[in-house]
């Protein structure tokens, strides 16, 4: 399992701004498709404790990631790669 510290900034941009940035940074050949599947318990334990659990499908890769707060104020990520069969089983049947 890999653990990392996440530093992330998000902002909402228009489609026009997105296309402008793609051209400005010459990223036309670096666009990919990904799907995120998020999980929680019926009582929203993860959300209520500022955590997130997801499986990200990108290309042929399925990665399970738990994001959790740390006492130093950072957001830690623990990730493992899954086989396609295991990922699809979790997506369809839960944990």
C-alpha positions as CSV (number, residue, x, y, z in Angstrom):
1,X,0.0,0.0,0.0
2,X,1.2,3.5,-0.9
3,X,0.6,6.4,1.4
4,X,1.0,10.0,0.2
5,X,0.1,13.5,1.3
6,X,-2.3,15.3,-1.0
7,X,-2.1,19.0,-1.7
8,X,-4.8,19.9,-4.2
9,X,-6.5,23.0,-5.4
10,X,-9.7,22.9,-7.4
11,X,-11.4,25.7,-9.3
12,X,-14.3,25.8,-11.6
13,X,-13.6,26.9,-15.2
14,X,-15.6,27.4,-18.3
15,X,-15.3,25.0,-21.3
16,X,-13.7,27.9,-23.2
17,X,-11.1,28.4,-20.5
18,X,-10.4,24.7,-20.4
19,X,-9.8,24.6,-24.2
20,X,-7.6,27.6,-23.9
21,X,-5.5,26.0,-21.2
22,X,-5.2,22.8,-23.2
23,X,-3.8,24.7,-26.2
24,X,-1.6,27.0,-24.1
25,X,0.1,24.1,-22.4
26,X,0.2,21.9,-25.5
27,X,-1.9,19.1,-23.9
28,X,-4.1,18.0,-26.8
29,X,-2.4,14.6,-26.8
30,X,-2.6,14.2,-23.0
31,X,-6.3,14.1,-22.4
32,X,-7.7,10.9,-20.7
33,X,-11.0,9.6,-19.4
34,X,-11.5,8.4,-15.9
35,X,-14.4,7.3,-13.8
36,X,-14.6,7.6,-10.0
37,X,-16.8,5.3,-7.8
38,X,-17.3,6.6,-4.3
39,X,-18.3,4.5,-1.3
40,X,-19.6,5.2,2.2
41,X,-21.6,3.4,4.9
42,X,-25.4,3.8,5.2
43,X,-24.8,6.2,8.1
44,X,-22.2,8.2,6.2
45,X,-19.4,7.3,8.6
46,X,-16.6,8.3,6.1
47,X,-18.1,11.6,5.1
48,X,-18.9,12.5,8.8
49,X,-15.2,11.8,9.6
50,X,-13.9,13.8,6.7
51,X,-12.8,10.7,4.8
52,X,-13.4,9.5,1.2
53,X,-13.1,6.0,-0.3
54,X,-13.1,5.6,-4.0
55,X,-12.1,3.3,-6.9
56,X,-10.7,5.2,-9.8
57,X,-10.9,3.5,-13.2
58,X,-8.4,5.1,-15.7
59,X,-7.4,3.1,-18.8
60,X,-6.8,-0.5,-17.7
61,X,-6.0,0.6,-14.1
62,X,-8.3,0.3,-11.1
63,X,-7.0,2.0,-7.9
64,X,-8.6,1.9,-4.5
65,X,-7.9,5.1,-2.4
66,X,-8.8,6.1,1.1
67,X,-8.4,9.8,1.8
68,X,-8.2,10.7,5.5
69,X,-7.3,13.7,7.6
70,X,-4.1,13.7,9.6
71,X,-3.4,15.5,12.8
72,X,-0.8,17.7,11.0
73,X,-3.7,19.2,8.9
74,X,-2.8,17.4,5.7
75,X,-5.0,14.9,3.8
76,X,-3.3,11.5,3.6
77,X,-4.1,9.0,0.8
78,X,-3.6,5.3,1.1
79,X,-3.9,3.5,-2.3
80,X,-3.6,0.0,-3.7
81,X,-4.1,-1.3,-7.2
82,X,-6.9,-3.7,-7.8
83,X,-7.5,-6.3,-10.5
84,X,-10.3,-5.6,-12.8
85,X,-12.4,-8.5,-11.4
86,X,-11.9,-7.4,-7.8
87,X,-12.7,-3.7,-8.6
88,X,-15.9,-4.7,-10.5
89,X,-16.9,-6.9,-7.7
90,X,-16.5,-4.1,-5.2
91,X,-18.3,-1.6,-7.5
92,X,-21.2,-3.9,-8.0
93,X,-21.5,-5.5,-4.6
94,X,-19.8,-3.0,-2.2
95,X,-17.3,-4.0,0.5
